[in-house]
Amino acid sequence: MNQMNSPLIRIGVFYDGNYFLKISDYYYFQHDRKARISLEGLHEFIRHQVAEEEDVDVRLSQIIDAHFFRGRLSATEARDKDRLFHDRLLDDILMNMGIQTHYMPLKTRDGRLQEKGIDVWLSLEALELAIHKSFDVVVLIAGDSDYAPLIKKLNTVGTRVMLLNWDFKYTDFKGENRVTRASQQLLDQSTYPVQMHDIIDQGLNSGDELIDAMFVNTPEPAAYPTVKPVRPTGPTAAGPVGTVGISTIKNLKNGFGFVVMPPNNLFFSYADMAEGDFNELREGDWVEFTVGRNHRDEDCARNVRKVEAPEMDENDEYDQHEHESADSPERL
């Protein structure tokens, strides 16, 4: 049968925003690709994948609706945590792609911000829109088993479900090991479960243009000359919380690093950047930072930003290897 004689396949895409941003961070900070996922490229991949599964020409595979659900800080909290610009930037990207945003306020429980109710809201909206707009295929970008009832309901009304899922290990901004893996319930109940981690790795290795286009093209960072660290002026201890310091980067690895500060180096992550791009940092770069405390009540570097190397004389030089921290990335 001529594929162009087939009816149009109407696609609705639904993002669990927190899940998607973890995926994008993984590829940006820890995967060899070192780039964020392009929403435009991802949507093009979805169209091709649905066309292949539905056995139609890709021109008949069209996304007619896309929705992004996420818990969100208030404007004041986002400003205080230096997240206001990043949230606005994400809004701009979603708006330019025509993706409708749905936000709920993050709740504080036991001193921690938690996202509650997003899965219920996404499920209700997805089911209602699937019926109202007659989606042939709902593409779900999520991994939590809480979405299993949604998939069952979509199956009941005759809507096929494509689940984009990832399976990988990563280290979060606290330096703790985490695993992202889709619920087996979702995989079993989905019409088209798509193992994105395998497809992406295989596509990148084979030079697949469709897979390569799923990532934001960023210029290769210029190689900065390394500068031999000099002894920081003042006391050798990091100082009380709020102290502003300047020193060099000793190590960088997978979105994390250490700033030279005897007697122990100060840990920081990409989330601690006050400005600039973490991936453009190089070992030996000079940075300004504020001393903070991490969840283990240990000294760490916050509000990190790259600065010009200060003027120094020969008497300031010292051997940074004398001050290696037991927590340096080589020993993790």
N, C-alpha and C positions, 0 to 999 in steps of 0.2 A: 504493500500500500504506500502511495505517495505520502511522505511525512507531512507535507504542507496541506494535505487534505484533512489532517487531524484537527480537532478543536483546540482553541487556545488553552494552555495550561495556566491557571491563575494561581500565583504563589503569594503567600503571606509569610513574612519573616518576623520572628519574635526573639529578641535578645534578653537573656538574663544578663544585665549590664555588668554586674560585679564579676560574673564568671568570664564574660568576654574580655574584660580589662585585665584579668589575671592571665588569660591566654596571650593577649597582646604584650603584656609586660614580660612574659616568659620568652617570647621570640625577640624582644628588644634587648633584654638584659642578659639572658642566659643561653639562648640558642645561638648556634654559629651564624645564623642569618643576620643577627643584630639589627633588626628592623621591626617596626610596628606593623600590625596587620592593616591593610588598606580596606576600608569598607567598600569602596567602589570595586576593588579587585575581588573581594569576597563575594559581593553580589553577582559579579560576572561568573565566578566559579559556581555559585548556586544555580544560576540559570543553565549552565552547561551540564551540571550534575543531574538536575531535575530532567532536563531534556533527554539525557542518556537513560535514566531510569524509566521514564515514561515513553521512550522510543518515539520522540517527536523531533522535528527540526528546532534548533535552539531559538529561532525567531518566534516560535510559538510558545516558548517558555518565558513567561514574563512575571516579574515581581510587581504586584499592584499595590502592596501595602507592606510597611516595615515599622516595627515598634521596638523601643528600647526602654527597659525597666530597670530602675536602680534606686537604692537608698542614697540620700544626699545630705550633706552638711548644710546648716543654715549659712547665710552669707557671712555673718559675723564669725562663726566657727571656721568656715573655710578661709576667711581672711587671716584669722589668728594662726591657722595651721599652714599658711602659705599655699592654700589650695584653690583660692578664688580664681586666679588666672587659668589654671589647668582645667577647672570645671567649665569656665567660659569657653575655653578653646575646644573642649569636647562638644559643648553645645553647638558651636559654630560648625564643626565637622558634621554632626548629625543633621543639623538644619540644612546644610548645603546638599546633603545626600537625600533629603526628603524623608528622613526617618523621624517618626513622631516619638517624643520623649515623654516618659511617665516617671515622675519622681515621688518618693515618699521620704519623710524626714527620718534620719537615723535616730535610734533611741539609745540612751545610755543606761546600761544595766551592769551592776557590779563594777562601776568605774570604766566600763568598756562600751564603745559605740557598736551597736548591733543593727543589722538590717532585718526588719521583721515585716511580713505581709507582702513582700514583692512577689513571691511565688503564687500566692492566691490571686493577687491583682492581675498578673500576667495570664494566669490560667482562665480567669473569667473573661478578660478582654479577648484572648485568642479564640475561645469557644464561641463567644457572641459574634465576633467578626467573621469567623469561618462560616457561620450559618448565614449571617446577614450579607456578606460579600461573596458567598459561594466559592471559597477557596478550594481548589483541587488538591493543593499540597500546602501544608504548613511546615515551614522550616523552623525548627527549634534549636536555638544555640544555648544549651544549658546542660547540666550534668546531674542535678539533684533528683533523688527519687520522689521528692514532693511533686514533681511534674507528671508522675505516672498516671494519676487520675485524669489529667488533661488529655493525655494521649489516648486513654481508653474512651473518653467521651468523643474525641475527634474521630476515632475509628467507628464509633457508633453512628455518627452522622455521615459517614462515608468519605471523610477527608483523610487523604494519605499524609503520613508524618515522616519528614526527613529529619533525623537527629544528627547535627554536627557535633561530634564529641572528640575530646582529646584525652590522652593518657600519658602523663609525664610526671617527673619529680622536679621540685624546685626548692629554693631557699627563700623564705619570706623576708620582709624588711627587718624583722627582729633577729635574723640569722638562724631561724629554725627550719628544719627540713619538712617539706609538705609534699603531698601527693594529690594530683588532680586526676580524677578518673570518673567516667560517667557511671551512673547506677546501672546495674545489670537489668533491672526492671525496665528502664527506659530503652535499653538496647533491644530487649526481647519484644517489646510492644511496638516499637517503631517500624513503619513500613520499609523505610530506607535508612538504616543506621550507617553513618559515614565515619570511618576512622580517620580523622583529619591528620593526626600526627604522622601516620604512615604515608598518607597521600602526599602531604607536604614534603616530608623528607625524601621520598622517592622522586617527586617532581623536581625538587631543587637539585638533586644529584643528576638527574637526566636532562636538566636545562629546559624543563617544560615552561613555556612562556605564560600559560594560564596560571600556573602556580607562582611563578616569579612575580606576576602582576598582583598577587595577593598581598604584597608587602609595599610599604611606603618607600619610595626611592629617596634615599638621603645621601648627600655627597660623602665620600670617604673623608673622615677627619684628618686634618693635617697632622703630621708627626711633629710633636713638640720636642725641642732639645731637652734632654734631662739635665737637671741642675743638682749638684751635690748639696745635700741639706746642710744648713748651718745651725749651730746651737741656738735655740730660741732664747731671746733675751728674757731676763727675769727668772723666777723660780723654775725649777725643772718639773715640778708637779703641774698637772693640768690646771689647777686652780678651782675655785668654787663655781657652781653652776651660774651661767651667765657671763663668765669671763670670755672675752674675745681674744683669740689667738691667731697666729699666722705660722705656718710651717709647710712642709712638703708632704706629698703623698708617697707612702712607702710601698703599698701593694694595692692592686686592683684585681678583682676576680668576680665574675658573674653578678654584677650589680652591687658589689660591696667593696670596701677598701679600708685602709688604715692610714691615719695621719700621724707622722712622726711627732711624738711628744713624750720624752723620757719622764719617768722610768718605764712607762707602758705606752704603747701606741694607741691612738683613739680610733675606735671603730666608727664607720659611717656607711650609709647605704644610699642608693639613688633617691630614696624618699627624703633624705636630709639635704638635698641640694636646694639652696636658696635661689639660685639662678644658674643658667647654663645647662648644658647637656652632659649627663654623667658619662656617656659613651665617648665624649670628646676629651675626657681627662686622660692623662698619662702619668705613669709613675715618675716621680721627681718634680711634677708640677707644684707650684706654690699655691696654697689655698688659705683663705681666711675662714674661720669657723667660730662657733660659739660652743663652749663646754656645756654639755647636757648630761642627763642620766638616762640609761636605757631601762628596759623592764627588769633587768637583773640588778638594778641600782649600781651600775658601773659607769664610770666616766665614758662619754662618747662625744663625737663631734656632730653638732647640728648646724643648720644654716650655712652649709659649705658653699663657697664660691671660689672660682679660680681668680688669682690676682697675679700681678707682675712680680717677678723675683726682686726682693729688696736688695739694695746695695750692701755689700759685705766686704770684709777684709779677711786676710789669710788667718788671722787669729780666731775667727769665728768658726772655722771648719772643724768638723768632727766626723768620726766614722759611725754611720748610721747603724751598722751591724752590731755595735755594742748595745744597741737599745732595741733589739728585736723583741717583739711581744710574743708571748706564748700563744696568742690568739691570731697570729698572722695567717693569711690564707694558705700559705704553703703547708701549714700544720693542721688545717681543718680536716 
